[in-house]
Amino acid sequence: MGKNANEKAKERREQRRQEISLLRTIPYSDHQRWWSAETIAVVTGGNRGIGFEISRQLAAHGLTVILTSRDSNVGVEAAKVLQEGGLNVAFHQLDVLDPLSIKHFADWLHQNYGGLDILVNNAGINFNVGTDNSVENARMVVATNYFGTKSMIEAMIPLMKPSTVGARIVNVSSRLGRLNGRRNRVGDLTLRQQLSDVDSLSEELIDHAVSTFVQQVEEGTWESGGWPQTFTDYSVSKLAVNAYTRLMARVLSDQPEGKKIYINCYCPGWVKTAMTGFAGNIPAEEGADTGVWLALLPDQAITGKFFAERREVSF
């Protein structure tokens, strides 16, 4: 007789507990420990894949992690796995598409933890797998990956705790959203130049670009718009995340000493997760690594940059 759902869930929890124990034995000598159990890290979309791994690794370093998920049931299950492994992880439901959900989360976070030190924007969606390049879900992809990320940043900035090392925002992005990559870049030279100029970059410009893309999709004219030709809607959404990261780094540079907020983005690579149909070539543990590294950099004067494999890459 086959195993029931409870037995399978128990086996998964046991496997992950063993992985957590292994993770704790790995030395991280390249980090100067500035954090403690009082350091609060919020991870969106933390119930599986890269988000789960980022939550796990941050908690294994000794931080308090608030794991969020749109689906309460799977979020509670993910948090339980980490808690049973001895990690300090709490769960709260969060839908980055719902302003009321974000407000409820912000109120709860402030009331229970007084704010946060680290925000990892991982929540995202992608409907393209393999050679598929459907854009029928473009509005949802852009709304979640870009506008959802932006909404979380706007809501969390007022709650970021003052510190001598600075608060940190890490946006999970993708090389597919690079402006000047050899392939998949934006064909509209004017738009590419506008998005490349960080001094004149504005929220209105980024919003207009993605809204124009969605409008062209719905009109059936997007293919002549100069947009990336591979994983198009996902690429455009991550292009916007990258641009917004650079914009916010400029805006936040005016924060006074003791209240600094540093923001960066990174590409986790082609990771074996549900989002890639498990067709990726690296495990989620590796995909999470650079995000955790950015969150915990001891001397975080780095901001407005794009990373992959712990190295800066061009936008």
N, C-alpha and C positions, 0 to 999 in steps of 0.2 A: 504494500500500500504506500502511495506517495506521501511525502511530508506535507502537513498542513501549513497555512500561512504563518501561524504563530511559531512553529518550529523553524521555518525558514528565516523569519525575522530574528529569532534568537541566535541562529547560526551566523547571520550577518553581523549582529552586535558582537558576538564573540570574536569573529575575524577582525573586526575593526578595533576591538580592545587590544588584541595582540599587535596590530599595526601601531596603535598609540604607544604601547610599551616599547616597541622597537624605535619609534621616533624619538622617544625621550632619551635613548642612549646615544643619539648622534650629537657630537660636539658642535657648537656654533661659536667657535673662537673668533670669527670675524665680526661679531656683534659685541659692542660694549653695552652691558645691561643697564639701561636707564629706566626701565619699566618695573612694575610690581603687580601684585594681585589687585591693586587699586586702579590700575590702568584699564580703561574700558575701550574695547574694540567692537564696533558694529559691523557685521558682514551681511550684506543683502544677498538673497538667493543662496543661503548657506546650507540648504537641505541636501544637496548632492553635488557631485562633480568638483569643480575647482573651488566653488564657494565652501563646500564641506571641508575640503583639504586646507583652505586658508584658515577656516575656523579652528580646525584641529591643530594646525601647526602653531597658530598664535596662542591658543590655550595651552599647548604643550610647553611653550616658552614661559608660562606662568601668568599670562594676562587673564582678565575676565572678558569673555567673549559673549556678545549678544548675537545669537544666530537668528536670522529672520527668514521667513518663507511666506509666500502667498497662501500656500495650503497649510493650514494648521496641523493637520494629521501627520503629514510627512515631516514637517518641521519639528514637531514634538518628538517623533521617532528619531530623527537625526540628533537632536540635542540629548536625548536619552542615551544614545550610543556613546557620546562623548562624556556625559556625566558618569556613566557606569565605568568608564575608563579612568575615572578620578580627575577629570578636567573640570575647570570652573566655567561652565557654559550655561547660559539662560536662553530661553526662546521667547520670541514675541512675533505674532502674526504681522505681516506687512505686505501691502500691495503697492508698489511704487507708482502704479497708474492711478491710484485713488487718493486724492488730496486729503480726504477725511481719515483714511487709514494712516497716512503719513503723520497727520496731526495727532491722532491717538497714540501713535508710537512715540512721537516726540514728547508728548505730555507724560507718558509712562516712563520714558527714559530719564527725563528731568526729575520726576518725583522719586524714582527708585535709585538712581545712580548719580544724580546731579549733573549729568551730561556725558560726554564721551571724549576720548583722546584720539581715536583712530576710526576713520570711516573707510570701509572697503566696498566700493560700488561694483558688485559682481552680478547682480540680477540682470538677466538678459535672455533673449530668445533668438532663434534662427530656424527658418523653415527649409533651408536649402541643404541638401545632403548629396555628396558625390558630384555629378555633373549637372544636377538640377539647378536651375536658376529662376525659379518662380518668384514673381514679385506681387502675387495676389494678396500677400499679407503685409505689404510694405508699410501701411499706416500703423499697424500694430507693432511691427518691428521697430520703427522709428520712435513711436510713442514710448515703448518700453526701454529700449537701449539708450536713447538719447534723452528724451524729455523726462523719463523716470529717474535717470541718473542726475539730471539737472535739478529736479524737484527735491531729491534727497540732499543734495549739496546745499541748496538754499535753506532747507529746513534744519539741517544739522549744524551749519556754521555758527548760529547764535548759541548753540549748546556745547561748543568745543571748549574744553577746559584750558585755562591759562597754564603755561608751563615754561620752564627755561629751555626745553628742547623743542618746543613747538608741537602743535597738533598736526596730524597727517591725514590726507585724503589720497586714496589709491583707487584709480579707475581701471577696471579690467577692460582692455580694449583689444585691438587686433592690427597686425600689419596690413590687413586687407583695407584698412582705412587710411593708409598713407597717401599724402598728397602727391609725392614725387617718386613713388616706387617705379621700378622698371615696367611693371605690369599692373593692371587694374587701377591705374590712377585716373583722376578726373580729367576728362578731355577738354573741358572748357577752360582755356588758358586764363581768361579774365578772372573767373571764380577761383582758380587755383592760386593766382597771384594775390587775390583779396584775402583768402584764407591763410596764405603764407605770411602775410604782414601782421605780426603780432601787435604792432603799435596801433594799427587802425582796426584790428579785429574787434567785433562787437557781437553781443548776444543777438541783436536784430539781424545781423548778416548771417550768422549760423542758422538761426531759426528760419530765415527766409529761404536759405539754400535747401534745407531739408523739406520745407513745406512746398517749395517749387517741385522738388523731386516727387513727392507724394502726389501732387496735383497732376504731374505729367504721367505718372503711373495710371492714375484713374482716368486720364484722358486717352491713354494708349499711345503717348508720344515720347515716353521716357528713353527709348532706344536711340533717338536722335539728339538727346540732351547732353551727351558727353559724359554720362555717368559710368562708373566702373562696370565692366561687362561680366564679372564673376562674382557670385554671391552679392548681387547688386544692392538689395535693400539692407542687408547686414553691413556691407562695406560702407554705405552712405551713413548709416547710423553710427558706426565707429569712427568715421571721418569727423562727424560732428562732435563725438565725445573727445577726440584728440584736440580739436580746435577749442572746445570749451575748456579743456584742461589748461591750455596755454593762456586763454583769456583770464581764467580765474586766478592763475598764478600771478598775472599782472595786477589784477584787482586786489588780491590779498597781500601783495608786497607792501602795501601801506600799513599793515597791521603793526602796532608798536611792539617793542621788545617785551617778551614775557607772554605775548598773545599771538605769536606768529602761527600761521597755518600754511603748511607746505602741501602742494598738490602735484601729483604725477600720474602718469598712466603707463600701462605695460601690456605687452602681448604675451600670453601664456604659451603660445605655440599651438600646434594642431594636436589637441589633447583627446585622449580616449574618454569621451563622455557622451551622455545622451544627446547633447547638442550637436555632436558630429556624427551621430549614429554609431558611436564607438569605432569610428574608422580612423581616428587619429593615430599618431605614431609615438606619442609620449604619454606616460601615466599622469593622472591628476596630481600626484605628489610633486612631480617636477613642474607641472603647469602652475602650481600654487607658489612655488619657491620664490620667484622674483617679486611677487606681490607682498609676501611676508617680509622679504629682505627690505623692500622700500618702506614698509610700515615701521620697521624696527631700526633703521639706520641710526647710529648713535649721534652723528653730527649732520643733522638734516638741514643743510643749507641748500639742498637741491630742490628745485621747484620748477614746474612747467616743462618737464622733460618726458621723453618717451623711452621706455626700456624694453629689452628682451634678453633673456639669459643673463641678467644682472649687468647688462651693458647698455649704454645709451645708443639709441638708433635715431635716425632722422625722421622727421614728420613727413 
